[in-house]
């Protein structure tokens, strides 16, 4: 669709930021890289190629309908309850 460029841009920037964090983050076989939380199947597919072991959580069907605060709160709650070490 028309928004495909957004997913590609976000995925490209994410890969670049992960590569900057450390050499272990740039190595998809390293279990020590940062955890990645992904919203949407397109971004998941793009990031999974390089960082499969870093994908901690993913949410699909997000944004199919007009998102609500309740949707965002539910996702945030699941991320919080996952006990992942997240700083940003």
Secondary structure by P-SEA (a helix, b strand, c coil): ccaaaaaaaaaaaaaaaaaaaccccccccccccbbbbbccaaaaaaaaacccccccccccccccccccaaaaaaaaaaaaaccccccc
